[in-house]
Amino acid sequence: MKRDFRITDNECLFEAAQHAEAVLPFFCWEHDVLNEGDYSSFHLQAQWEGLTGVCQSLRSRGVESRVVFGEIVGQLDLLFKLFPFDVLYSHQETGNLVTFKRDQNVQKWCRERNVKWVEMNPSSVMRGGDADRRRLKLRQADYRKQEPLPIPDFSHLEPLAPGVANQPPSWKEVITVVPKFKGQPLNPSLTKVNEKSAHATLSSFLHERGIGYSGGISSPNTAFVHGSRLSSHLAWGTISLRTVFAHLDQRRLEVKDCQDRSLWLRSLRAFESRLFWRDHFIQRLEAFPVMEKKPLNSAYADLKYEDDPEILNAWIQGRTGYPMVDACMRCLQDNGFLNFRMRAMVVSFACYGLHLSWRTIHEPLARLFHDYEPGIHLSQLQMQAGVIGFNAIRVYSPTKQFLDHDPNGVFVHRWVKELKGRTPAEIAHADEIPLDGYIPKVINLKDRAKEMKSRVYEIRKSATGKKITGDVLKKHGSRRSTAAGKKKTKKSTEGQMTFFKTL
């Protein structure tokens, strides 16, 4: 098991149960993964909850599991001695360089022991492919629109020998084994990650909360309710993308006869468009595995940043002197969730205002995202930093975001306690007129952003920049088709992602 803590629409479990005489779900808490810089207690809790949930579901159906700690190849060796097996099933994962190397080691281990390794693809991401090859594949068959698999029938499976299976560890056992998290309590503010919660969240969104999705996900005040809140479940695999699409299609048929038909259909269309974009961004990391170290567009490899550690810490802790930025960062510190527009703003502020490299903020921000998905995270960091090359450069104004999406100061008052008694007008101008009890601004955003934009544009306008950007756009960009006979009414955005126009 990897990031696939579910029994519904789990192709690995389904295929194993159909073709094997005995099945052993196996999970390894890998020290290399746990100790990586992008891994936090938020992720540990999500994986522990997901793992515990799926092991309980399996056990209630007569299937025991094996959960271990250590290095994956060594643990596979030990398991192979206890339980010689012919086939290893797992879902394809597009992760960081550590998991990429892990998969290479597993592949080598399987080859040396004549074990067949079957990797199931739980998405439309194409192993080893780029955007063009993925588009060709989708024209032939889109995985996301296929019928989800049912819960497998395990009744015919043979029992395992004593000593092969074990019980999943308690939270106390997990944090004891991993020194990095010693003494870490469970965080009640985090989204509960298990299959039951995932399906309940999907149901409440499609039948209640989702009516306000269109127009309701830009503000951090409404996004917590009208957003799907499925991102953590999709990231950790407690629900499949295929299942979400199936329920979405069913709901679209149901709302055609309801009173709020137009509101629902608009919101469901907006939600679906974002689901489609999800795999597109993950495909970039699949095609360019070193994306966490290098920009997708090599023209920006030497873009200069200051990377001041004190400034970085002020940003992470939410102590920059810009209320909307500070509120967002403190919110993340508490519960690991933020809506997309605010995520874009804090990254834009860090790169253009604080002159922090996207590489520098990658791991600290990843640790704060409960729904951390490496492919999406790295794509968005580089896009907001302006180093992809073909997307519009956006420098979000924290003041404008406050006035547009938190005009009464509800969000800022909740997360920046020292501003609780301040009026919205005072908060809006806190970067210009210092407020007693609140940290002065650490930089002048207008001047600093102008300077960084100048550096980015210099590369973008250069002959080398244009040449490399053209190659990157061809390999990793999106394509929008125009219906035959239909005239374009707007100037082409030359690959600009429509995803960002609708947020």
C-alpha positions as CSV (number, residue, x, y, z in Angstrom):
1,M,0.0,0.0,0.0
2,K,1.1,3.6,-0.7
3,R,-1.3,6.5,-1.0
4,D,-4.3,4.2,-1.5
5,F,-6.0,3.7,1.8
6,R,-9.4,2.4,0.6
7,I,-11.1,-0.8,-0.3
8,T,-13.6,0.7,-2.8
9,D,-12.2,1.2,-6.3
10,N,-8.8,-0.1,-5.2
11,E,-7.6,-1.9,-8.4
12,C,-4.6,-3.5,-6.6
13,L,-6.9,-5.2,-4.0
14,F,-9.4,-6.1,-6.7
15,E,-7.0,-7.7,-9.0
16,A,-5.1,-9.5,-6.2
17,A,-8.4,-10.9,-4.8
18,Q,-9.4,-12.1,-8.2
19,H,-6.2,-13.9,-9.2
20,A,-4.4,-14.9,-6.0
21,E,-5.0,-17.7,-3.5
22,A,-3.8,-15.6,-0.6
23,V,-3.5,-11.8,-0.3
24,L,-1.4,-9.8,2.2
25,P,-1.9,-6.0,2.2
26,F,1.5,-4.6,3.1
27,F,2.6,-1.1,4.3
28,C,6.0,0.1,5.3
29,W,6.7,3.3,7.3
30,E,9.8,4.2,5.4
31,H,12.5,6.1,7.3
32,D,13.7,7.9,4.2
33,V,10.2,9.2,3.5
34,L,9.5,10.1,7.1
35,N,12.7,12.0,7.5
36,E,12.5,13.9,4.2
37,G,12.2,17.7,4.5
38,D,8.8,17.9,2.9
39,Y,7.2,15.5,5.4
40,S,5.5,16.7,8.5
41,S,3.3,15.6,11.4
42,F,0.3,16.6,9.4
43,H,1.2,14.0,6.8
44,L,2.1,11.4,9.5
45,Q,-1.4,11.8,11.0
46,A,-3.1,11.6,7.6
47,Q,-1.3,8.4,6.7
48,W,-1.8,6.9,10.1
49,E,-5.5,7.6,10.0
50,G,-5.9,6.3,6.5
51,L,-3.8,3.2,7.2
52,T,-5.7,2.4,10.4
53,G,-9.0,2.8,8.7
54,V,-8.3,0.6,5.7
55,C,-6.7,-2.1,8.0
56,Q,-9.9,-2.1,10.1
57,S,-12.1,-2.4,7.0
58,L,-10.0,-5.3,5.7
59,R,-10.0,-7.1,9.0
60,S,-13.8,-6.9,9.2
61,R,-13.8,-8.8,5.9
62,G,-11.4,-11.4,7.1
63,V,-8.3,-10.0,5.5
64,E,-5.2,-9.4,7.8
65,S,-2.5,-6.9,7.0
66,R,1.2,-6.4,7.7
67,V,2.6,-3.0,8.8
68,V,6.3,-2.5,9.4
69,F,8.9,0.2,9.9
70,G,12.3,0.5,8.1
71,E,13.8,0.4,4.7
72,I,11.5,-1.0,2.0
73,V,13.9,-3.5,0.3
74,G,15.0,-4.9,3.6
75,Q,11.4,-5.4,4.7
76,L,10.5,-7.0,1.4
77,D,13.4,-9.5,1.9
78,L,12.1,-10.3,5.4
79,L,8.5,-10.8,4.1
80,F,9.7,-12.9,1.2
81,K,11.2,-15.4,3.7
82,L,8.0,-15.5,5.8
83,F,5.6,-15.5,2.9
84,P,7.1,-16.3,-0.6
85,F,5.0,-14.5,-3.2
86,D,4.9,-14.4,-7.0
87,V,3.2,-11.0,-7.6
88,L,3.5,-7.6,-6.0
89,Y,0.6,-5.2,-6.7
90,S,0.9,-1.5,-6.1
91,H,-0.6,1.8,-7.4
92,Q,1.6,4.0,-9.6
93,E,2.8,7.0,-7.6
94,T,4.2,10.3,-8.8
95,G,6.0,11.6,-5.7
96,N,9.3,13.3,-4.7
97,L,12.8,12.1,-5.6
98,V,12.9,9.9,-2.5
99,T,9.8,7.8,-3.5
100,F,11.1,7.8,-7.1
101,K,14.3,6.2,-6.0
102,R,12.4,3.8,-3.7
103,D,10.3,2.6,-6.7
104,Q,13.5,2.0,-8.7
105,N,14.9,-0.1,-5.8
106,V,11.7,-2.1,-5.6
107,Q,11.8,-2.7,-9.3
108,K,15.4,-4.0,-9.0
109,W,14.4,-6.2,-6.0
110,C,11.5,-7.7,-7.9
111,R,13.7,-8.4,-11.0
112,E,16.3,-10.2,-8.9
113,R,13.8,-12.4,-7.2
114,N,11.6,-13.1,-10.2
115,V,8.6,-11.4,-8.6
116,K,6.2,-9.8,-11.0
117,W,5.5,-6.2,-10.1
118,V,2.1,-5.0,-11.3
119,E,1.7,-1.2,-11.1
120,M,-1.9,0.0,-11.4
121,N,-2.6,3.5,-12.5
122,P,-5.2,5.3,-10.3
123,S,-5.3,8.4,-12.5
124,S,-4.8,9.6,-16.1
125,V,-1.2,10.4,-15.4
126,M,1.0,8.5,-17.9
127,R,4.2,6.9,-16.6
128,G,7.2,8.4,-18.3
129,G,5.0,10.5,-20.6
130,D,4.6,14.2,-21.2
131,A,1.5,16.3,-21.9
132,D,1.3,15.5,-25.6
133,R,1.4,11.7,-25.0
134,R,-1.1,12.0,-22.2
135,R,-3.5,13.9,-24.4
136,L,-3.2,11.1,-27.0
137,K,-3.9,8.5,-24.4
138,L,-7.0,10.4,-23.1
139,R,-8.4,10.6,-26.6
140,Q,-8.4,6.8,-26.6
141,A,-9.7,6.2,-23.1
142,D,-10.0,8.4,-20.0
143,Y,-9.5,6.4,-16.9
144,R,-11.3,9.0,-14.8
145,K,-14.6,8.3,-16.7
146,Q,-14.6,4.6,-16.2
147,E,-16.9,2.8,-13.8
148,P,-15.4,2.5,-10.3
149,L,-14.6,-1.0,-9.0
150,P,-16.7,-2.5,-6.2
151,I,-15.3,-3.8,-2.9
152,P,-13.5,-7.1,-3.7
153,D,-14.8,-10.5,-2.6
154,F,-12.2,-11.9,-0.2
155,S,-14.3,-15.0,0.9
156,H,-12.3,-17.5,-1.1
157,L,-8.8,-16.5,0.1
158,E,-6.7,-18.9,2.0
159,P,-5.7,-17.9,5.6
160,L,-2.1,-16.7,6.2
161,A,0.4,-18.6,8.2
162,P,1.0,-17.4,11.8
163,G,3.5,-14.6,12.2
164,V,3.0,-13.1,8.7
165,A,0.3,-10.5,9.5
166,N,0.2,-8.1,12.4
167,Q,-1.8,-5.3,13.9
168,P,-1.3,-1.7,12.6
169,P,0.5,0.4,15.2
170,S,-1.1,2.9,17.5
171,W,-0.3,6.6,17.3
172,K,1.9,6.3,20.3
173,E,3.8,3.5,18.8
174,V,4.3,5.5,15.5
175,I,5.7,8.6,17.2
176,T,7.9,6.5,19.5
177,V,9.5,4.7,16.5
178,V,10.1,8.0,14.6
179,P,12.3,10.3,16.6
180,K,11.4,13.3,14.4
181,F,7.8,13.2,15.8
182,K,8.5,12.1,19.4
183,G,5.8,13.4,21.7
184,Q,3.7,14.8,18.9
185,P,0.0,14.8,19.8
186,L,-2.8,14.2,17.4
187,N,-4.1,17.4,15.9
188,P,-7.9,17.6,16.2
189,S,-8.0,20.6,13.7
190,L,-6.9,18.4,10.8
191,T,-9.3,16.9,8.3
192,K,-10.1,13.3,9.4
193,V,-8.5,11.0,6.7
194,N,-10.2,7.7,6.2
195,E,-12.5,6.1,3.6
196,K,-15.7,6.7,5.6
197,S,-14.9,10.4,6.1
198,A,-14.0,10.7,2.4
199,H,-17.4,9.4,1.2
200,A,-19.3,11.5,3.8
201,T,-17.4,14.6,2.6
202,L,-18.2,13.9,-1.0
203,S,-21.8,13.4,-0.2
204,S,-22.2,16.6,1.8
205,F,-20.5,18.5,-1.0
206,L,-22.6,17.1,-3.9
207,H,-25.9,17.4,-2.0
208,E,-25.5,20.4,0.3
209,R,-22.3,22.5,0.4
210,G,-21.5,22.4,-3.3
211,I,-24.2,24.7,-4.5
212,G,-22.0,27.6,-3.5
213,Y,-18.8,26.3,-5.1
214,S,-18.9,28.6,-8.1
215,G,-18.1,32.0,-6.6
216,G,-17.6,30.6,-3.1
217,I,-14.1,29.3,-3.3
218,S,-12.2,32.5,-3.7
219,S,-12.8,33.8,-0.1
220,P,-11.1,31.9,2.8
221,N,-14.3,32.6,4.7
222,T,-16.6,30.6,2.4
223,A,-14.1,28.2,0.8
224,F,-14.0,26.1,4.0
225,V,-17.7,25.4,3.5
226,H,-18.4,25.6,-0.2
227,G,-15.1,24.0,-1.3
228,S,-15.2,20.3,-1.8
229,R,-12.7,19.6,1.0
230,L,-11.7,16.4,-0.9
231,S,-8.1,17.4,-1.5
232,S,-6.7,15.6,1.5
233,H,-8.7,12.5,0.7
234,L,-7.5,12.5,-3.0
235,A,-3.9,13.1,-1.9
236,W,-3.8,10.2,0.6
237,G,-6.0,7.9,-1.5
238,T,-9.0,7.4,0.8
239,I,-11.2,8.0,-2.3
240,S,-10.4,7.6,-5.9
241,L,-10.7,10.2,-8.6
242,R,-12.8,7.8,-10.6
243,T,-15.3,7.5,-7.7
244,V,-15.6,11.3,-7.4
245,F,-16.3,11.6,-11.2
246,A,-18.9,8.8,-11.0
247,H,-20.8,10.5,-8.2
248,L,-20.4,13.9,-9.9
249,D,-22.0,12.6,-13.1
250,Q,-24.9,11.0,-11.1
251,R,-25.5,14.3,-9.2
252,R,-25.6,16.2,-12.5
253,L,-28.5,14.1,-13.6
254,E,-30.3,14.5,-10.3
255,V,-30.1,18.3,-10.2
256,K,-31.7,18.7,-13.6
257,D,-35.1,18.6,-12.0
258,C,-34.4,20.6,-8.8
259,Q,-35.4,24.2,-8.1
260,D,-31.8,25.4,-8.0
261,R,-30.8,23.7,-11.2
262,S,-28.8,26.5,-12.7
263,L,-26.8,27.2,-9.5
264,W,-26.0,23.5,-9.1
265,L,-25.0,22.9,-12.7
266,R,-22.7,26.0,-12.7
267,S,-21.0,24.8,-9.6
268,L,-20.7,21.2,-10.7
269,R,-19.1,22.3,-14.0
270,A,-16.6,24.5,-12.1
271,F,-15.7,21.6,-9.8
272,E,-15.3,19.2,-12.7
273,S,-12.9,21.5,-14.5
274,R,-10.6,21.6,-11.5
275,L,-10.7,17.8,-11.2
276,F,-9.5,17.6,-14.8
277,W,-6.7,20.0,-14.2
278,R,-5.4,17.9,-11.3
279,D,-3.7,15.2,-13.3
280,H,-2.4,17.7,-15.8
281,F,-0.1,19.2,-13.2
282,I,0.9,15.9,-11.7
283,Q,1.9,14.8,-15.2
284,R,4.5,17.6,-15.2
285,L,6.4,16.0,-12.3
286,E,6.0,12.6,-13.9
287,A,7.7,13.9,-17.1
288,F,10.3,16.0,-15.1
289,P,11.1,14.1,-11.9
290,V,13.8,16.6,-10.8
291,M,11.2,19.4,-10.6
292,E,11.8,19.8,-6.9
293,K,15.4,20.8,-7.6
294,K,15.2,22.5,-11.0
295,P,12.7,24.8,-12.7
296,L,10.7,23.2,-15.5
297,N,12.1,26.1,-17.7
298,S,15.9,26.0,-17.5
299,A,16.1,29.7,-18.7
300,Y,15.2,30.6,-15.1
301,A,17.7,28.3,-13.4
302,D,19.9,31.2,-12.3
303,L,17.3,33.7,-11.3
304,K,18.7,35.5,-8.3
305,Y,16.9,35.5,-4.9
306,E,18.0,36.7,-1.5
307,D,16.7,33.8,0.6
308,D,17.1,35.5,3.9
309,P,16.5,32.9,6.6
310,E,15.0,35.5,9.0
311,I,12.5,36.7,6.4
312,L,11.7,33.0,5.6
313,N,10.9,32.4,9.2
314,A,8.8,35.5,9.5
315,W,6.7,34.3,6.5
316,I,6.3,30.8,7.8
317,Q,5.2,32.0,11.3
318,G,2.8,34.6,9.8
319,R,4.7,37.7,11.1
320,T,5.4,39.7,8.0
321,G,3.3,42.8,8.9
322,Y,0.8,42.1,6.0
323,P,-2.4,41.0,7.8
324,M,-3.9,38.9,5.0
325,V,-0.6,37.0,4.4
326,D,-0.1,36.5,8.2
327,A,-3.7,35.2,8.6
328,C,-3.2,32.7,5.8
329,M,0.1,31.3,7.2
330,R,-1.3,31.0,10.7
331,C,-4.4,29.3,9.4
332,L,-2.1,26.7,7.7
333,Q,-0.1,26.2,10.9
334,D,-3.3,25.3,12.6
335,N,-5.2,23.1,10.2
336,G,-3.2,22.6,7.0
337,F,-5.8,23.9,4.6
338,L,-6.2,27.1,2.6
339,N,-8.2,27.8,-0.6
340,F,-6.3,28.1,-3.9
341,R,-6.4,31.9,-4.3
342,M,-4.9,32.4,-0.9
343,R,-2.2,29.8,-1.6
344,A,-1.3,31.6,-4.8
345,M,-1.1,34.9,-2.8
346,V,1.3,33.6,-0.1
347,V,3.6,32.1,-2.8
348,S,3.5,35.2,-4.9
349,F,4.2,37.3,-1.8
350,A,7.1,35.1,-0.8
351,C,8.8,35.0,-4.3
352,Y,8.1,38.6,-5.5
353,G,7.9,40.5,-2.2
354,L,10.3,38.6,0.1
355,H,12.6,37.5,-2.7
356,L,12.5,33.9,-1.5
357,S,13.2,31.2,-4.1
358,W,10.5,28.7,-4.9
359,R,13.1,26.0,-3.9
360,T,13.5,27.6,-0.5
361,I,9.8,27.7,0.3
362,H,9.0,24.3,-1.2
363,E,9.6,22.1,1.8
364,P,8.4,24.5,4.6
365,L,5.1,25.1,2.7
366,A,4.7,21.4,1.8
367,R,5.0,20.6,5.5
368,L,2.0,22.9,6.1
369,F,-0.3,21.5,3.4
370,H,-2.2,18.6,4.9
371,D,-3.2,17.7,1.3
372,Y,0.3,17.8,0.0
373,E,0.5,16.3,-3.5
374,P,4.1,16.8,-4.9
375,G,3.1,17.2,-8.5
376,I,0.5,19.9,-7.9
377,H,2.6,21.6,-5.2
378,L,5.7,22.0,-7.3
379,S,3.8,23.0,-10.5
380,Q,2.0,25.7,-8.6
381,L,5.1,27.0,-6.8
382,Q,6.9,27.4,-10.1
383,M,3.9,28.9,-11.9
384,Q,3.3,31.5,-9.1
385,A,7.0,32.3,-9.0
386,G,6.9,33.0,-12.8
387,V,9.6,30.5,-13.7
388,I,7.4,28.3,-16.0
389,G,7.7,31.0,-18.7
390,F,4.4,30.9,-20.5
391,N,1.9,31.7,-17.8
392,A,0.9,35.3,-16.9
393,I,3.0,36.8,-14.2
394,R,0.7,37.6,-11.2
395,V,1.8,39.5,-8.1
396,Y,-1.2,39.3,-5.7
397,S,-1.8,42.4,-3.6
398,P,-2.6,41.3,0.0
399,T,-4.5,44.5,0.5
400,K,-6.7,43.9,-2.6
401,Q,-7.3,40.2,-1.5
402,F,-8.3,41.4,1.9
403,L,-10.7,44.0,0.5
404,D,-12.2,41.6,-2.1
405,H,-12.4,38.4,0.0
406,D,-12.4,39.4,3.7
407,P,-13.8,43.0,3.7
408,N,-15.2,42.7,7.2
409,G,-12.0,41.3,8.6
410,V,-13.6,38.0,9.7
411,F,-10.7,35.8,8.5
412,V,-8.0,38.2,9.7
413,H,-9.6,38.7,13.1
414,R,-9.8,34.9,13.6
415,W,-6.2,34.2,12.9
416,V,-4.3,37.4,13.7
417,K,-5.4,37.8,17.3
418,E,-3.5,41.1,17.9
419,L,-5.7,42.7,15.2
420,K,-9.0,41.5,16.7
421,G,-10.1,45.0,17.9
422,R,-9.0,46.7,14.7
423,T,-11.4,48.0,12.0
424,P,-11.3,46.7,8.4
425,A,-9.9,50.1,7.3
426,E,-7.1,49.9,9.8
427,I,-6.3,46.3,8.7
428,A,-6.3,47.3,5.0
429,H,-3.7,50.0,5.6
430,A,-1.6,48.2,8.3
431,D,1.4,48.0,5.9
432,E,1.2,51.8,5.5
433,I,0.2,53.0,9.0
434,P,1.8,50.8,11.7
435,L,-0.6,49.4,14.4
436,D,0.3,49.1,18.0
437,G,0.7,45.5,19.0
438,Y,1.2,44.3,15.5
439,I,4.6,43.6,13.8
440,P,5.7,46.3,11.3
441,K,6.0,45.2,7.7
442,V,9.2,43.4,7.0
443,I,9.6,44.7,3.4
444,N,8.1,47.2,1.0
445,L,6.1,45.0,-1.3
446,K,5.6,47.5,-4.1
447,D,9.3,48.2,-4.6
448,R,10.5,44.7,-4.0
449,A,7.9,43.2,-6.4
450,K,8.8,45.7,-9.1
451,E,12.5,44.6,-8.8
452,M,11.7,40.9,-9.0
453,K,9.3,41.3,-11.9
454,S,12.0,43.2,-13.8
455,R,14.4,40.2,-13.3
456,V,11.7,37.7,-14.5
457,Y,10.7,39.8,-17.5
458,E,14.4,40.2,-18.5
459,I,14.7,36.4,-18.9
460,R,11.2,36.1,-20.5
461,K,12.0,38.6,-23.2
462,S,15.5,37.3,-24.0
463,A,16.1,35.2,-27.1
464,T,17.2,32.3,-25.0
465,G,14.2,32.6,-22.7
466,K,11.7,32.7,-25.7
467,K,13.4,29.7,-27.3
468,I,13.4,27.5,-24.2
469,T,9.9,28.6,-23.2
470,G,8.6,27.5,-26.6
471,D,10.0,24.0,-26.1
472,V,8.6,23.8,-22.5
473,L,5.1,24.9,-23.7
474,K,5.1,22.3,-26.4
475,K,6.0,19.5,-24.0
476,H,4.2,20.5,-20.8
477,G,1.6,23.1,-21.7
478,S,-2.2,22.6,-22.1
479,R,-4.1,22.7,-25.3
480,R,-7.5,24.2,-25.9
481,S,-9.4,23.1,-28.9
482,T,-11.8,25.3,-30.7
483,A,-15.0,23.8,-32.2
484,A,-15.0,23.6,-35.9
485,G,-16.5,26.7,-37.5
486,K,-16.5,28.7,-34.3
487,K,-14.6,31.9,-34.3
488,K,-12.3,32.9,-31.4
489,T,-13.6,36.0,-29.7
490,K,-10.7,36.6,-27.5
491,K,-7.0,36.9,-28.1
492,S,-5.1,33.7,-27.6
493,T,-3.3,33.3,-24.3
494,E,-0.6,31.2,-25.9
495,G,-0.9,28.3,-23.4
496,Q,-2.1,30.3,-20.4
497,M,-3.9,27.9,-18.1
498,T,-7.6,28.6,-18.0
499,F,-7.5,27.2,-14.5
500,F,-6.2,30.5,-13.1
501,K,-8.7,32.6,-14.9
502,T,-11.6,31.1,-13.1
503,L,-10.4,31.2,-9.5
